[in-house]
Amino acid sequence: MAHLSLVALVVKEYDPAIDFFVRILRFELVEDVPSLTNDGRSKRWVVVRAPGAATGILIAKADGEEQERIVGNQFAGRVGFFLQVDDFSVSYDRMVAAGVTFVKPPRTEPYGRVAVFLDIAGNKWDLLGPAPNT
């Protein structure tokens, strides 16, 4: 048996990214420990995860010009992450109040409620919730 344990998200700095995921998205800080790059320079191993989720996000600080160029554009302008919530309206309102940038207003699709927002680095995410009862 296998499962996807982590996905990497390249950011400019660790601490603002941790703050965004923990305070605003309400993820859990699973790990934040010193580590080393392949050539021996210091870095941090930082993992956040939505409560109850199996897959976490490895927050990786950009290391060098090539990585710095992709910060905020890891998915070439497409939505790259999908955050499923139980109560769309509550989550959306809380995120707006916290200053999260939504690039389009919420809409209803056959699969539920959706609104596109930007993370701390500028990557697009879908906030997804169940379809409203009609």
Sequence and secondary structure as in RCSB ss.txt:
>XXXX:A:sequence
MAHLSLVALVVKEYDPAIDFFVRILRFELVEDVPSLTNDGRSKRWVVVRAPGAATGILIAKADGEEQERIVGNQF
AGRVGFFLQVDDFSVSYDRMVAAGVTFVKPPRTEPYGRVAVFLDIAGNKWDLLGPAPNT
>XXXX:A:secstr
     EEEEEES HHHHHHIIIIIS  EEEEEEEEE TTS EEEEEEEE TT S EEEEEE  SHHHHHHTT TT
TTSEEEEEE S HHHHHHHHHHTT  BSS  EEETTEEEEEEE TTS EEEEEE     
